[in-house]
């Protein structure tokens, strides 16, 4: 654990003792990355806000039994990921990793209209957003954990509850897909 | 980190994507969302302080009740006025000869059940009110000798909860004591006492242990053990119970990832 991880754990333990200012500091540190991860994963602002609030609610509820065994940010994202999975399950049946990856290979490639067109920055950003949104849930989660939270494959595997190879595979497919769509 | 070397090889073009991703609008939670979370966090630590006041409130109530009891004993009706219409000489000699019932051991050879003395009746009537807020152990330690004898009867019958007294028998008592169960215990009639005690035991005793069930929830189980039990519940065709346990598990252990097979079972049965 590095100094900031220790600090996060210390803040959480202080909050468990009733120190509200410790929670405020912890919240200020992680609110942005957690919110963007949920927003871009859920693709629905209302749902993202609901999950965001629920994630922090679970942090608050579990303060008494919290033990700093993992990075706080990993633990936080695990909670958020559990909630996302639940929301996906409620919306539609989830494809497993293999199915999702096969489906990815069969996805029609949009954006063939102007191949010679040099994309403006705005268009490139918009295209990236759309490309991320079009990824299967598991791949989108993996790539967001990488791009937004700058996590390692191991951390992504830990948060998403899969093996390292599965996490790496999802990440690789997602990255390839994003690059393909950006190049079109 | 070692893995980053491998990742960099396999994730060609990641730097460019990261740079582009970094240029996306960095959306933040709205102030109202921030406030909602802050409020929630504040409320969670506030009840602890409120809860800490309960012992003081309970102690205050107990003191008031105790003071009332003492006042009643000191300034209330005298025992003589409440005594049954027996010959005065007999009453006086009995009360003079007998020490305080609480300190007196039960007579070794009791010829016939004696009616309770007025003194004892008052003590018995007062005690449950005070003990209503005290732990059961404390009340047991303060029992008078006759009550100890009755407790032995209770203990001997404890493995099999006694059936509740017939409602008619309880209703037929018609006494003017307080209506609470504990006050009802103060009565010294044997049948009533035992039936009320049995009812009280049924109310306070833990539920009878169900037959040994390997999937039964144990608070001391590790998360892995609990997940395995949930898995067994699915295997035993008890999906409702399994779903309930899984929901409770995820609530209790939000940081523990539910295995794929259980997630599949959950999706299949929902």
Interface residues (C-beta under 8 A of the other chain):
Chain A: X15 X18 X19 X20 X23 X24 X27 X31 X32 X35 X36 X39 X49 X52 X53 X56 X57 X58 X60 X61 X62 X63 X70 X75 X78 X79 X82 X85 X89 X93 X94 X96 X121 X124 X125 X128 X129 X146 X147 X148 X152 X153 X154 X160 X161 X162 X164 X168 X171 X172 X175 X178 X179 X182
Chain B: X1 X3 X4 X6 X7 X10 X11 X12 X13 X14 X16 X17 X18 X20 X21 X23 X24 X26 X27 X28 X29 X30 X33 X34 X36 X37 X38 X40 X41 X42 X44 X45 X48 X49 X250 X254 X255 X257 X258 X259 X260 X263 X266 X267 X270
